């Protein structure tokens, strides 16, 4: 009568369960946020002395960058592949354009390069999601 033996109840995974992130999945956005914040503070400083304002600016930029990456990591898998790739492309374009604008380049040049970077990242993300679809 082995076929009649009781089994452990199965736990179904719902969309609400996808909000849990492992430590390694959380460490990557935090590390990239740290790098982004340090670079933003360095660009904002413009060869002047380091002061508390620069440090706070770097922490703020890094925290916003990391929060956006965590939000994309949590919400992205629920989106269609086109919207998922577009979200990553827009995020990359905005992040790059903002850092590029800190170097005192014209706004048109910053927007043009941000659009190019965003389009490239979006296309690469779409290709990745399209080829690895279930």
HUPE-V407110 format. One record per residue. N is the residue number from 1. PHI is phi as a letter, one per 40 degrees, with the letter a starting at -180 (none if undefined). OMEGA is omega in whole degrees, 0 to 359 (999 if undefined). D_LAST is the distance of its C-alpha to the last C-alpha in Angstrom with 2 decimals. Layout:
n->[N:N]
phi->[PHI:PHI]
omega->[OMEGA:OMEGA]
d_last->[D_LAST:D_LAST]
//
This chain:
n->[1:2:3:4:5:6:7:8:9:10:11:12:13:14:15:16:17:18:19:20:21:22:23:24:25:26:27:28:29:30:31:32:33:34:35:36:37:38:39:40:41:42:43:44:45:46:47:48:49:50:51:52:53:54:55:56:57:58:59:60:61:62:63:64:65:66:67:68:69:70:71:72:73:74:75:76:77:78:79:80:81:82:83:84:85:86:87:88:89:90:91:92:93:94:95:96:97:98:99:100:101:102:103:104:105:106:107:108:109:110:111:112:113:114:115:116:117:118:119:120:121:122:123:124:125:126:127:128:129:130:131:132:133:134]
phi->[none:c:c:b:c:c:b:c:c:c:b:c:c:b:c:c:c:c:c:c:b:c:c:c:c:c:c:c:c:c:c:c:c:c:c:c:c:c:c:c:c:c:c:c:c:f:g:c:c:c:b:c:c:c:c:c:c:c:c:c:c:c:c:c:c:c:c:c:c:c:c:c:c:c:c:d:c:c:c:c:c:c:c:c:c:c:c:c:c:c:c:c:c:c:c:c:c:c:c:c:c:c:c:g:c:c:c:c:c:c:c:c:c:c:c:c:c:c:c:c:c:c:c:c:c:c:c:c:c:c:c:b:c:c]
omega->[180:181:180:181:180:179:177:179:179:177:179:180:180:178:180:180:181:180:178:179:178:181:180:178:178:182:182:177:179:178:178:175:177:179:180:180:178:180:178:178:178:180:180:183:179:174:175:179:177:177:183:179:178:179:179:179:178:178:180:179:179:179:179:178:181:179:177:178:178:178:177:179:180:185:185:181:179:182:172:185:179:179:178:179:178:179:178:177:178:179:180:180:180:181:180:181:179:178:180:180:178:181:178:172:180:182:179:178:178:180:180:179:177:177:179:179:179:178:179:179:178:178:178:178:178:178:179:182:181:182:181:181:178:999]
d_last->[37.73:34.76:32.41:34.06:33.68:32.31:28.94:27.87:26.38:22.64:21.55:18.69:16.78:17.25:16.63:20.13:19.27:17.04:20.33:21.36:21.06:22.13:25.23:23.61:21.16:24.31:26.48:24.65:25.32:28.80:29.63:28.49:30.44:33.44:33.36:32.96:35.83:38.11:37.59:38.23:41.36:42.52:42.17:43.91:46.74:47.81:50.03:51.93:52.45:49.71:50.44:48.93:47.57:45.49:44.13:43.25:41.66:39.44:38.43:37.69:35.57:33.63:33.09:31.85:29.49:28.08:27.83:25.86:23.42:23.03:22.56:19.82:18.07:18.38:17.81:15.35:12.07:13.26:13.84:12.22:11.26:14.76:16.62:14.99:16.06:19.34:20.10:19.87:21.87:24.46:24.81:25.37:27.76:29.74:30.04:31.18:33.48:35.16:35.92:37.16:39.41:41.04:42.55:44.81:43.23:43.54:41.14:40.28:39.37:37.28:35.39:34.94:33.53:31.31:29.87:29.35:27.63:25.47:24.46:23.71:21.58:19.76:19.08:18.00:15.60:14.19:13.86:12.11:9.51:9.25:9.06:6.55:3.81:0.00]
//
